[in-house]
C-alpha cells in the first residue's frame, strides 16, 4: 500500500505576554476557520483544547531561559469544532529596546500526516500478523545506523531468544556452512554492487543440529542515509523434504530402492564426461524369470527381485552403482576398473546369485546372464548401455548363465546405432518422417471405419525405414516425445480433413500408438489436449494404443496421466493383447475401451486344429464381460477372415484389405470400399494379397 504525504500549510500567529492574540495571518484563517477580526484580542484558549494561557506562559518561560525556538506537538480546535493535530514552533518577540514582549508561533497542520502514520503503523501490524499466520518472518536493517528490527516469527525461524541482539555476524553463524559464502557474497552485492533485490534458498542450523530450510527474499529501499534492507523469511523445510522424497522416488526403483534407469543414465553421463574414469558397465538379466513368475506369482517374484538386489549390493565395492533397469534386468556401474578385471567382477556377481532364495519355505535357484561393456572412445550413456545389453543377449543366446564381453561386432552395432540416432535427431527438421495408414474394417460391411497411423522414416541414404529400426533409439534418447507429438498432430489433422471433405467419411476414427516415454512425460496430457483443439477433431474419434507389455509394470505409468487422458475424452486401446499376461485388475486400472488381438493368434486361424481359436474365444468372452470392443490384427487370408466372422469378431485389420498406405492414397481406398462400390472378396487364388508372415510395426 503506497501512502502519499499531503501538503502541509503554515499559520503565523503572534501573542503578548498575557496570551492575547495580537497577529493572525491568512494561513491561520485557512487552517482554523477564524477570521483575523474574530481571533485578534482573544486568548489562546480560543484554539487550545487545554489551558491555553498556561501553555503560552510555559512557552514564554522556555524562551526567557534563552533556549531559543521551541517546537511542540499538540491539538488545536478549529472554528467548526473539529480538532487538528498541529506542530507549533515558538520564537520570541522583542521591542525596539530588546525587551521580550511576546512570542511568534508558526503552526503546521499535521493531521493528515498523523493519520497516514497511524494507518502505516496499523498496516504494518496487520502485515506482521498475516506473516506470522503464514509463517513468514520479516526483518529490517538500516545501513546508516546498523540497527536491526525483526518480527517475532523471524526470531522463531532463526531460534533467537527474547531480547537477543541481532547482528550480521550472529545471523551468518546460524547459516549452514555450505551456504555461508553465497550469503556473504549476496550481502556484499547489496552493500557495494548496488543490487536492489535477491532471492535465495538457504539452510539454518538449529540448536538441535537439525536443518531448517528458509526461502529468503531481500529488497533494498531508499538511497543514501535512508537506505534500508527489508528481509522476509519463509520456512520451506516441509517442501524441501517433500521434494527430496519425490526426487528419490523419481530416480529410484519403487520395488528394490535401487537407482532406476533415469539415475543410471545420469550417473553414466557424469562418469563418461570426466574422461579419466575407467568405466565398465555390467548388464544383468535373470534367466527364465518369466517361468519363476508363472510358477510362484508376480508378488512372490517381486520378493525374489528384492532379495536379489540385496545380494548384489554387498558384492560390489562401496563406490560402485547397482541399479535396476526394469523387470528382471539390473545394471552395475564400476569406475576405475580395468577391462581385464571385469570378468572377475562378473563372476563375483554370479556367485552371489547362486545360493538358493527362500520364499515361504520354498527354495528357488536363479541363474543370471551378464553382458560386460568397458567404456570406449565416444561412448555415451546410451551407447554403452546398448553395448552391455547386446553382450548380455549374446550370453543368453549361448544358453544363459554365462558372461559375454562387448566385442568389435557389438562396437560396430553401437556405432551404427549412434550414427542412426544422430540422423534421427534431424529427421523432424528435415521433414523425413512419414505416416502411413492401415484401415480398420467393419467385417459385416467390409468398409473402413477408421485407420491406424503407422510411422515411417524416409532416411536420406537407407530409404524407407520401418519403426523397428529406430523407435528404440527414439525411446532411449528422449526423441520419442517430440516425434510422438508430431505423429499425433499429423494423424489427427489428416483424419479430420478426411472427415470434413470425403463423402461417407464423417465418422472415421484414428488410432495412434503411444510409447512408455510419452506416458511418463508430465506434459503428455497437454500435448493430446492441444492436438484435439488445434485439429478440431472429436475426442471420441481418437484412440491411443498402448501395448499390453506396458501394463506389466504399472509403476512406470503415472495414474494422473491416465486420468488426464480419460478427461480429454479420447479412447484407450490395449495393443498386441494376449502376449503380455495382463490381469483383470490391470485392465480395470487402465479403463481401456478396446482390445486388439495380437496377430500371432490370428495367424493360427483357418487350420484344421479346432483349438486354434480357443484363445480368441477367451479374449472375446472377457471383452463381453468388460464391455470392450475387439479388433483382430494381422488378417492376411480369407480363411482367417471367415473364422473371425464365425467367432463373432466385428472389426479387423491386415494385409487382406490393405498394406499401410501414404495419406494421399487413402481417399481412393475409401471411395473404392464405399458400400455401393465394394466388390466381393476375391477367392484365395484370385487374391493379389501377400500371404507370407507380416511383421506388425508401429
C-alpha positions in Angstrom: 0.0 0.0 0.0 1.5 3.3 -1.1 0.9 6.3 1.2 1.2 9.8 -0.3 2.3 12.6 2.1 -0.1 15.5 1.9 0.9 19.2 1.6 1.4 21.0 5.0 0.4 24.7 5.2 1.6 27.2 7.8 -0.3 29.6 10.1 1.5 32.5 11.7 0.1 33.8 15.0 1.6 36.3 17.5 0.6 36.9 21.1 1.6 39.1 24.0 2.9 38.1 27.4 -0.6 37.5 28.7 -1.5 35.1 25.9 -3.7 37.5 24.0 -3.5 37.0 20.2 -2.0 40.1 18.5 -1.4 38.9 14.9 -3.3 36.5 12.7 -2.4 35.8 9.0 -4.4 34.4 6.2 -2.8 30.9 6.7 -4.3 30.9 10.2 -7.7 31.7 8.9 -7.5 28.9 6.3 -6.2 26.4 8.9 -8.5 27.2 11.8 -11.5 29.0 10.2 -11.4 32.1 12.4 -11.1 35.5 10.7 -8.4 37.9 11.9 -11.2 40.1 13.5 -12.5 37.1 15.4 -9.1 36.0 16.6 -7.1 39.1 17.4 -7.7 40.2 21.0 -8.8 36.8 22.1 -6.8 34.5 24.3 -5.1 31.3 23.0 -8.0 29.5 24.8 -9.8 30.1 21.5 -7.7 27.4 19.9 -6.4 25.1 22.6 -8.1 22.0 23.9 -6.5 22.5 27.3 -5.4 25.6 29.3 -4.2 27.9 26.5 -2.8 30.6 28.9 -0.8 28.1 30.8 0.7 26.6 27.7 1.6 30.1 26.4 3.3 31.0 29.6 5.2 27.7 29.6 6.4 28.6 26.1 7.5 32.1 27.2 9.4 30.7 30.2 11.2 28.5 27.7 12.1 31.5 25.6 13.1 33.7 28.6 15.5 30.9 29.7 17.4 31.6 26.4 16.7 28.2 24.9 15.7 29.7 21.6 12.9 28.4 19.4 10.8 25.5 20.8 8.7 23.0 18.9 5.8 21.2 20.5 3.1 18.9 19.1 -0.4 19.3 20.3 -4.1 19.5 19.3 -5.9 22.8 18.5 -9.6 23.4 17.9 -11.0 24.7 14.6 -13.9 27.1 14.2 -16.3 24.3 13.3 -15.3 22.3 16.4 -13.1 19.8 14.7 -9.7 19.2 16.3 -6.5 19.4 14.3 -3.1 17.9 15.2 -0.5 20.6 14.8 3.2 21.3 15.4 4.0 24.7 17.0 7.3 26.5 16.8 7.6 29.4 19.2 10.0 32.3 18.7 10.5 35.3 21.0 9.2 38.8 20.1 11.2 41.8 21.3 10.5 45.6 21.2 13.0 48.2 20.0 14.8 48.2 23.3 15.2 44.4 23.2 12.6 43.7 25.9 10.6 40.5 25.5 7.0 41.5 24.7 5.5 38.2 23.5 6.0 35.3 21.1 5.5 34.4 17.4 4.1 31.0 16.6 4.3 29.0 13.3 1.6 26.4 13.3 1.6 23.5 10.9 -1.4 21.2 10.4 -0.1 17.6 10.5 -3.5 15.9 11.0 -3.3 14.1 7.6 0.3 13.2 8.1 -0.5 11.8 11.6 -3.4 9.8 10.1 -1.2 8.3 7.5 1.4 7.5 10.0 -1.2 5.8 12.2 -2.5 3.9 9.1 1.0 2.8 8.2 1.5 1.6 11.8 -1.7 -0.4 11.7 -0.9 -1.7 8.2 2.5 -2.8 9.5 0.8 -4.6 12.5 -1.6 -6.3 10.1 1.2 -7.3 7.8 3.2 -8.8 10.7 0.1 -10.7 11.9 -0.5 -12.0 8.4 3.1 -13.0 8.1 3.0 -14.8 11.4 -0.1 -16.7 10.3 1.7 -17.7 7.1 4.9 -18.5 9.0 6.7 -15.7 7.2 9.1 -13.7 9.3 10.3 -10.2 8.4 13.3 -8.1 9.4 14.7 -4.6 8.6 18.3 -3.4 8.6 19.3 0.3 8.5 22.5 0.8 6.7 23.2 4.2 8.2 22.7 3.2 11.9 23.5 -0.5 11.6 20.3 -1.3 13.6 18.2 -4.4 13.1 14.5 -4.9 13.7 12.7 -8.2 13.3 9.3 -9.7 13.9 8.5 -12.5 16.4 8.1 -15.0 13.6 11.6 -14.1 12.2 13.0 -14.7 15.6 11.3 -18.0 15.8 12.6 -19.1 12.4 16.1 -18.2 13.5 15.8 -19.6 17.0 16.5 -16.2 18.5 16.0 -15.8 22.3 13.8 -12.9 23.5 15.8 -9.7 23.6 18.8 -11.2 21.8 20.7 -8.6 19.9 20.7 -9.2 16.2 23.8 -8.6 14.1 25.0 -9.7 10.7 27.8 -11.9 12.2 25.3 -13.6 14.5 22.9 -14.4 11.7 25.7 -15.6 9.5 26.8 -18.0 12.2 23.3 -19.6 12.2 23.6 -20.4 8.4 24.7 -23.8 7.2 28.5 -23.7 6.5 27.9 -24.7 2.9 25.6 -21.7 2.3 27.6 -19.0 4.1 29.9 -18.0 1.3 26.9 -17.5 -1.0 25.0 -15.5 1.6 28.1 -13.3 2.3 28.6 -12.6 -1.4 24.9 -11.7 -1.8 25.1 -9.3 1.2 28.2 -7.6 -0.1 26.5 -7.2 -3.5 23.7 -5.3 -1.7 26.2 -3.1 0.1 28.7 -2.4 -2.6 27.4 -3.5 -6.0 24.1 -1.7 -5.8 21.9 -4.7 -6.2 18.3 -3.9 -5.2 16.8 -7.4 -4.7 17.7 -11.0 -4.5 16.1 -14.3 -3.6 17.9 -17.3 -2.1 17.1 -20.7 -0.5 19.4 -21.4 2.4 19.8 -23.7 5.3 19.9 -22.8 9.0 21.4 -25.0 11.7 19.0 -25.3 14.7 20.3 -25.7 18.3 19.3 -29.4 18.0 21.6 -29.8 15.0 18.6 -30.3 12.6 18.5 -28.3 9.4 15.8 -25.8 8.6 15.3 -24.6 5.0 14.5 -20.9 4.5 13.3 -19.0 1.4 14.8 -15.6 2.0 13.7 -12.5 -0.1 15.8 -9.4 0.3 14.8 -5.9 -1.1 16.6 -2.6 -0.7 14.6 0.6 -0.4 15.7 4.2 -0.3 19.0 5.7 -1.1 21.9 7.4 0.8 21.5 7.6 4.5 17.8 6.5 4.1 18.8 3.1 2.7 17.1 0.1 4.4 17.2 -3.6 3.7 13.8 -5.5 4.0 14.0 -9.2 4.5 11.3 -11.8 4.5 11.9 -15.4 5.5 9.6 -18.4 4.8 10.1 -21.8 6.4 10.2 -24.2 3.4 11.6 -27.2 5.3 8.4 -29.3 4.6 8.5 -28.5 0.9 12.2 -29.4 0.7 11.6 -32.7 2.5 8.7 -33.5 0.1 10.9 -32.5 -2.9 13.6 -34.9 -1.6 11.1 -37.7 -1.3 9.7 -37.0 -4.8 13.3 -36.8 -6.3 14.2 -40.1 -4.7 11.0 -41.7 -6.0 11.7 -40.3 -9.5 15.2 -41.6 -9.5 14.9 -44.9 -7.6 13.1 -48.1 -8.3 10.0 -48.4 -6.1 10.4 -52.1 -5.5 14.1 -52.5 -4.7 15.1 -49.0 -3.7 18.0 -49.2 -6.2 18.7 -46.4 -8.7 16.4 -46.7 -11.7 17.2 -46.2 -15.4 16.9 -42.4 -15.1 19.5 -42.2 -12.4 21.6 -44.9 -14.1 21.8 -42.8 -17.2 22.6 -39.6 -15.2 25.5 -41.4 -13.3 26.9 -42.7 -16.6 26.6 -39.3 -18.2 28.6 -37.8 -15.3 31.3 -40.5 -15.3 31.8 -40.6 -19.0 32.0 -36.8 -19.0 35.1 -36.9 -16.8 37.0 -38.9 -19.4 39.5 -40.1 -16.7 37.4 -42.8 -15.1 37.8 -46.3 -16.4 34.1 -47.1 -16.6 32.7 -50.6 -17.0 29.0 -51.4 -17.3 27.6 -54.8 -16.4 24.1 -55.7 -17.7 22.5 -58.5 -15.7 19.4 -60.4 -16.7 17.8 -63.3 -14.7 17.5 -66.3 -16.9 13.9 -67.6 -17.4 12.5 -65.4 -14.8 9.1 -65.4 -16.5 8.9 -69.1 -15.6 9.5 -68.2 -12.0 6.8 -65.6 -12.1 4.4 -68.0 -13.7 5.1 -70.6 -11.0 5.0 -68.5 -7.9 3.1 -65.4 -8.9 4.2 -61.8 -9.6 4.1 -60.7 -6.0 6.4 -63.5 -4.9 8.5 -62.8 -8.0 8.9 -59.2 -6.7 10.0 -60.5 -3.4 12.7 -62.6 -5.1 13.9 -59.5 -7.1 14.1 -57.6 -3.8 16.3 -60.4 -2.3 18.4 -60.4 -5.4 19.0 -56.7 -5.2 20.1 -57.1 -1.5 22.7 -59.7 -2.6 24.1 -57.6 -5.5 24.9 -54.5 -3.4 27.3 -56.1 -0.9 29.0 -58.0 -3.8 30.4 -54.7 -5.1 32.8 -52.0 -3.9 31.5 -49.0 -1.9 31.8 -46.6 -4.9 30.1 -48.8 -7.4 26.5 -48.4 -8.5 23.9 -51.2 -8.5 20.7 -50.3 -10.2 17.5 -51.9 -11.6 16.9 -51.2 -15.2 13.5 -52.7 -15.3 11.8 -56.0 -14.9 14.4 -58.6 -14.1 17.3 -56.5 -15.5 19.9 -54.9 -13.3 22.8 -52.6 -14.1 26.2 -52.4 -12.3 28.5 -49.5 -13.0 32.1 -49.7 -11.9 34.5 -46.7 -12.0 38.3 -47.0 -12.1 38.1 -50.7 -13.1 40.4 -52.1 -15.8 38.7 -54.1 -18.5 40.9 -57.1 -17.6 39.3 -57.1 -14.1 35.7 -57.0 -15.3 35.3 -60.8 -15.8 36.3 -61.5 -12.2 33.8 -58.9 -11.0 31.1 -60.6 -13.2 31.9 -64.0 -11.7 31.6 -62.5 -8.2 28.1 -61.3 -9.1 27.1 -64.7 -10.5 28.4 -66.4 -7.3 26.2 -64.0 -5.2 23.1 -65.2 -7.0 23.9 -69.0 -6.9 22.8 -69.6 -3.4 19.1 -70.6 -3.1 16.5 -67.9 -2.5 14.0 -68.8 0.2 10.4 -67.8 0.0 7.6 -69.2 2.3 9.7 -72.3 2.9 10.3 -72.9 -0.8 13.9 -72.8 -2.2 14.3 -71.1 -5.6 17.5 -71.1 -7.6 18.3 -68.5 -10.2 21.0 -68.0 -12.9 21.9 -64.7 -14.5 23.4 -63.8 -17.8 25.8 -60.8 -17.8 27.0 -58.5 -20.5 30.1 -56.5 -20.0 30.9 -53.2 -21.8 34.1 -51.3 -20.9 33.6 -47.7 -22.0 35.3 -46.8 -25.2 36.1 -43.5 -27.0 33.0 -41.6 -27.9 30.7 -43.7 -25.8 27.6 -42.1 -24.4 25.3 -43.4 -21.6 23.0 -44.8 -24.3 25.7 -46.5 -26.4 27.5 -48.2 -23.5 24.1 -49.4 -22.1 23.2 -50.7 -25.5 26.6 -52.4 -25.9 26.2 -54.1 -22.5 22.7 -55.1 -23.4 23.9 -56.6 -26.6 26.6 -58.5 -24.8 24.1 -59.8 -22.3 21.9 -61.2 -25.1 25.0 -62.9 -26.5 25.3 -64.6 -23.2 21.6 -65.6 -23.1 21.7 -66.8 -26.7 24.7 -69.0 -25.8 22.5 -70.8 -23.3 22.3 -68.4 -20.3 24.2 -68.5 -17.0 27.1 -67.0 -18.9 29.3 -63.9 -19.3 29.9 -62.1 -22.6 32.1 -59.1 -23.2 31.5 -56.4 -25.7 33.3 -57.2 -28.9 34.1 -55.5 -32.2 30.8 -56.5 -33.7 29.0 -55.1 -30.7 31.0 -51.9 -31.1 30.2 -51.7 -34.8 26.5 -52.1 -34.0 26.7 -49.4 -31.3 28.5 -47.1 -33.7 25.8 -47.7 -36.4 23.2 -47.1 -33.8 24.8 -43.8 -32.7 25.0 -42.6 -36.3 21.4 -43.5 -36.8 20.4 -41.6 -33.7 22.3 -38.6 -34.9 20.3 -38.7 -38.2 17.1 -39.2 -36.3 17.7 -36.0 -34.3 17.5 -34.2 -37.6 14.6 -36.2 -39.2 11.9 -33.9 -37.9 13.6 -30.7 -39.0 14.3 -32.3 -42.4 10.7 -33.4 -42.9 11.8 -37.0 -43.3 9.1 -38.6 -41.2 6.1 -40.1 -42.8 2.7 -41.5 -41.7 1.1 -44.5 -43.4 -2.4 -45.5 -42.6 -3.9 -49.0 -42.4 -7.7 -49.3 -42.4 -9.7 -50.9 -39.6 -12.5 -52.9 -41.4 -16.1 -53.5 -40.3 -16.4 -57.2 -41.0 -20.1 -57.1 -41.6 -20.0 -54.3 -44.3 -16.4 -54.7 -45.5 -15.9 -50.9 -45.3 -13.2 -49.0 -43.3 -14.5 -47.5 -40.1 -11.1 -46.0 -39.1 -7.4 -46.1 -39.6 -4.3 -46.8 -37.6 -1.4 -44.3 -38.1 1.9 -46.1 -38.6 5.2 -44.2 -38.5 7.9 -44.5 -41.3 11.2 -42.7 -41.7 12.4 -41.7 -45.2 16.1 -41.9 -44.5 18.3 -39.9 -46.9 20.6 -42.9 -47.7 18.8 -46.0 -46.3 15.4 -45.4 -47.8 12.1 -46.0 -46.1 12.8 -47.4 -42.6 10.3 -49.3 -40.5 9.8 -48.3 -36.9 11.6 -51.4 -35.5 14.9 -49.9 -36.7 14.6 -46.6 -35.0 11.9 -46.5 -32.3 14.1 -47.9 -29.6 16.6 -45.1 -30.4 13.9 -42.5 -30.1 12.9 -44.1 -26.7 16.4 -44.1 -25.3 17.3 -40.6 -26.5 14.0 -39.0 -25.5 13.3 -38.1 -29.1 10.1 -40.1 -28.9 8.4 -37.3 -27.1 8.7 -34.7 -29.9 8.3 -37.4 -32.6 5.2 -38.7 -30.8 3.8 -35.2 -30.6 4.3 -34.8 -34.4 2.7 -38.1 -35.1 -0.4 -37.3 -33.0 -0.9 -33.9 -34.6 -0.3 -35.1 -38.2 -2.6 -38.1 -37.8 -5.5 -36.1 -36.2 -5.1 -33.3 -38.7 -5.2 -35.7 -41.7 -8.1 -37.7 -40.3 -10.2 -34.6 -39.6 -9.5 -33.4 -43.2 -10.9 -36.7 -44.5 -13.9 -36.5 -42.2 -14.7 -33.0 -43.4 -14.1 -33.5 -47.2 -14.7 -37.1 -48.2 -18.2 -38.5 -48.7 -19.1 -41.0 -46.1 -16.0 -40.4 -44.0 -17.5 -38.1 -41.4 -17.4 -40.9 -38.7 -13.9 -42.1 -39.4 -11.7 -42.8 -36.4 -8.0 -42.7 -35.9 -5.7 -44.8 -33.7 -2.2 -43.6 -32.7 0.4 -45.7 -30.9 1.8 -44.3 -27.7 5.2 -45.2 -26.0 6.2 -45.6 -22.4 8.3 -42.4 -22.5 5.3 -40.4 -23.8 3.1 -41.7 -21.0 5.8 -40.8 -18.5 6.0 -37.2 -19.8 4.0 -35.0 -17.5 3.2 -32.7 -20.5 1.6 -35.6 -22.5 -2.0 -34.8 -21.5 -1.5 -31.2 -22.5 0.0 -32.4 -25.8 -3.1 -34.5 -26.5 -5.5 -31.7 -25.4 -3.6 -29.2 -27.7 -3.8 -31.6 -30.7 -7.5 -32.0 -30.2 -8.1 -28.2 -30.0 -5.8 -27.4 -32.9 -7.3 -30.0 -35.3 -10.9 -29.7 -34.2 -11.4 -33.5 -34.3 -13.9 -35.0 -31.9 -12.1 -36.8 -29.0 -14.4 -39.7 -29.4 -12.8 -40.3 -32.8 -9.3 -40.7 -31.3 -7.8 -43.8 -29.8 -4.4 -44.1 -28.2 -2.9 -47.6 -28.4 -0.8 -48.9 -25.5 1.0 -52.3 -25.9 -0.1 -54.8 -23.3 3.5 -55.3 -22.1 3.4 -51.8 -20.6 0.7 -52.9 -18.2 3.1 -55.4 -16.6 4.7 -52.6 -14.8 2.0 -50.1 -13.8 4.5 -48.2 -11.6 6.0 -46.7 -14.7 2.7 -45.2 -15.8 1.6 -42.2 -13.7 -2.1 -42.6 -12.7 -2.6 -38.8 -13.2 -1.6 -39.2 -16.9 -4.2 -42.0 -17.5 -6.9 -40.0 -15.7 -6.0 -36.9 -17.7 -6.4 -38.8 -21.0 -9.8 -40.0 -19.9 -10.7 -36.4 -19.0 -9.8 -35.4 -22.6 -12.4 -37.9 -23.9 -10.0 -40.0 -26.0 -10.2 -43.8 -26.0 -7.5 -46.2 -24.9 -6.8 -49.5 -26.6 -4.5 -52.3 -25.5 -2.4 -53.4 -28.5 -1.0 -56.9 -29.1 -3.4 -58.2 -26.5 -2.8 -61.8 -25.3 1.0 -61.6 -25.3 1.6 -59.7 -22.0 -0.3 -61.7 -19.5 -2.1 -58.7 -18.1 -4.7 -59.2 -15.3 -8.3 -58.0 -15.0 -7.2 -55.6 -12.3 -4.8 -54.0 -14.7 -7.4 -53.7 -17.4 -9.8 -52.0 -14.9 -7.0 -49.7 -13.8 -6.3 -48.6 -17.4 -10.1 -48.3 -18.2 -9.4 -49.2 -21.8 -12.2 -49.2 -24.4 -10.7 -51.6 -27.0 -8.6 -54.9 -27.1 -6.5 -55.5 -30.2 -5.9 -59.3 -30.6 -2.3 -59.9 -31.4 -1.6 -61.2 -34.9 0.2 -64.3 -33.6 -3.2 -65.7 -32.5 -4.9 -64.6 -35.8 -2.2 -66.4 -37.8 -3.3 -69.8 -36.3 -6.8 -69.5 -37.6 -8.1 -71.3 -40.6 -6.2 -74.6 -39.9 -7.8 -78.0 -39.1 -6.9 -77.8 -35.4 -10.2 -76.8 -33.7 -8.3 -75.5 -30.7 -6.6 -72.7 -32.7 -9.4 -70.3 -32.0 -9.7 -71.0 -28.2 -7.6 -68.1 -27.1 -9.5 -65.7 -29.3 -12.8 -67.1 -27.9 -11.4 -66.4 -24.4 -10.5 -62.9 -25.3 -13.9 -62.2 -26.8 -15.6 -63.6 -23.7 -13.6 -61.4 -21.4 -14.3 -58.4 -23.7 -18.0 -59.0 -23.5 -17.9 -59.1 -19.7 -15.9 -55.9 -19.5 -17.9 -54.2 -22.3 -14.8 -53.8 -24.5 -14.5 -53.6 -28.3 -12.3 -56.1 -30.0 -10.1 -55.6 -33.2 -8.2 -58.5 -34.7 -4.8 -57.6 -36.1 -2.8 -59.2 -38.9 -5.6 -60.7 -41.0 -3.9 -61.9 -44.2 -6.1 -64.7 -45.7 -9.8 -65.2 -46.5 -9.7 -68.3 -44.2 -8.7 -66.2 -41.3 -11.4 -63.7 -42.1 -14.0 -66.5 -42.3 -13.0 -67.9 -39.0 -13.1 -64.4 -37.3 -16.6 -63.8 -38.6 -17.6 -67.2 -37.3 -16.2 -66.3 -33.8 -18.1 -63.0 -33.8 -15.2 -60.6 -34.3 -16.7 -57.4 -35.7 -13.6 -55.4 -36.7 -10.2 -56.3 -38.1 -7.2 -55.0 -40.0 -4.4 -56.5 -42.0 -2.9 -57.0 -45.5 -6.1 -58.9 -46.6 -7.6 -55.5 -47.2 -4.6 -53.2 -47.5 -1.0 -52.6 -46.5 -0.4 -49.3 -44.7 -0.6 -46.6 -47.3 0.6 -43.0 -47.6 -2.1 -40.4 -46.7 -2.6 -39.3 -50.3 -3.8 -42.8 -51.3 -6.4 -43.2 -48.6 -9.2 -41.1 -50.3 -9.2 -43.5 -53.3 -9.3 -46.5 -51.0 -12.3 -45.1 -49.1 -14.1 -44.5 -52.3 -13.2 -48.0 -53.6 -14.5 -49.6 -50.4 -17.7 -47.5 -50.2 -20.8 -49.8 -49.7 -22.2 -49.0 -53.2 -18.9 -49.7 -54.9 -17.4 -52.5 -52.8 -16.7 -55.7 -54.8 -17.0 -59.2 -53.4 -13.9 -60.6 -51.7 -11.8 -62.5 -54.3 -11.0 -66.1 -53.8 -7.6 -67.1 -52.5 -6.5 -68.0 -56.0 -7.5 -64.6 -57.3 -6.5 -62.5 -54.4 -3.4 -60.4 -55.0 -2.6 -60.1 -51.3 0.6 -61.3 -49.8 0.4 -64.4 -47.8 3.8 -64.5 -46.1 4.0 -63.6 -42.4 3.9 -59.9 -41.8 5.8 -58.2 -39.0 3.5 -55.8 -37.2 5.3 -52.5 -37.0 4.1 -49.4 -35.1 
